[in-house]
Every structure is written in C-alpha cells, then in structure tokens.
Amino acid sequence: KREFPEMAIGAATLLEEGKLRDFVNSTGHIVPTIGEAVDAGADFIVSLLPFREPTYARYAGQVGIIAGVKTPGEAAQALDWGANLVKFVNPHLEGGPDFFRAMDPATYRSFPFFVTGGMRSEVLPAYVAVGVLAFGAGFDLILGPDYRSCQAVFESDLVNERLNAYLRTLDRARRQYQEPVPFASKDATAIGRATGRCLNV
C-alpha cells in the first residue's frame, strides 16, 4: 500500500476467529484476524465462507466486504447485513452463466455478483452478459502455460501484457453488455445506480 497508494489492496481467504482458524494457524498457515487485516490497511476483505453478523456490524461501511456465498439465501442475508459484493465460487459447477440468469429475475436483479474460480478470459463475456459485475482470477489462469516459469523467474513485461489482455477482454464485454455502467469512474454509487444492484454504498 505504501508503494502503490493508488491501488485497492484487499485481504483474502480470511477466516472468522474460532476453532477452525485456530486449527489452521496451528498447521503453520498464519491467517490474520479480520481486525488485523483491517488495522493493517486492507481496503476490502474477502472470504470463501460467509462472514458472521458481528463482522458486518463492526466493518460494514469501513471497508469493502466481499462475502463468500453458495446460495441465494446466503447472498440475501449477506446483503442485508451490509456486504458490498456477493462472491460465488466455481459457478460452472452450478450451471455457469445460466445459474445467474435464472436467479436474477427472482431477486429483482439486485444481487451484485462477484465470481471467481475458472474465470479465464474466454469465459468472461458470457458472465458479463448475465449481469456479473466483478471477477477474480489467479495468475495461473491469466498467465496460462507461462505460470510455472514466471514463478521461477518473474517476467514483469509478460505479466503486464497478459493482465492487460485480460482487462481488454473484460472491457470489451462490458461495453457490449453493460455499456451504460460507468466502471471507469470507480464510483461505487454511480455503478450501483446504473446497474440497479445492491452495493450497499
């Protein structure tokens, strides 16, 4: 954050305090508490698992909250508590874009979808077309066959080239399917207004 102040930096794969987190830390995987992540300056927090209500009571409005959810019911609860995006993981296991297309009318097209897991550039347009707002993708997907070699020897030009190609694909899909949404403004209120999605801003 000191070196790149213009970037939003998040803390991901977080676990709520409790026996599971204590166990994971005992195995050598040190997972900070949500409070430690926020105190360290995280702009947003992310989890595969749903956050508990006290987390929203303490941090909603202070940092972005991207809540891991599996069902529409979990998504609705997270939004009621103050989540900004609802994160569905590996949506291809639930039917891919059709899963979101089918859910949208029954939820008044209000869920601010974030998807991750298998989000290669070639699948992005189909998800943008059904109203997904944001995506998560690992460098293994963005770099493809060059992922392993870049772990051994980091090639900044290659990473920059692949990241920009990924973003260009996303931008083209947004212009085609979500043209009125002012993503470039980075203004969550304007984006929420244009999409009709409950971003809790």
HUBELTA-V432601 format. One record per helix or strand of 2 or more residues. SS is the DSSP state (@ for helix, = for strand). FROM is the first residue (numbers start at 0). TO is the last residue. Records with the same first field share a line. If there is no record, write none. Layout:
SS: FROM-TO ; FROM-TO
This chain:
=: 9-10 ; 43-45 ; 62-68 ; 84-88 ; 112-115 ; 133-135
@: 18-25 ; 33-38 ; 52-58 ; 71-80 ; 90-93 ; 96-105 ; 120-128 ; 138-151 ; 155-176 ; 182-184 ; 187-194
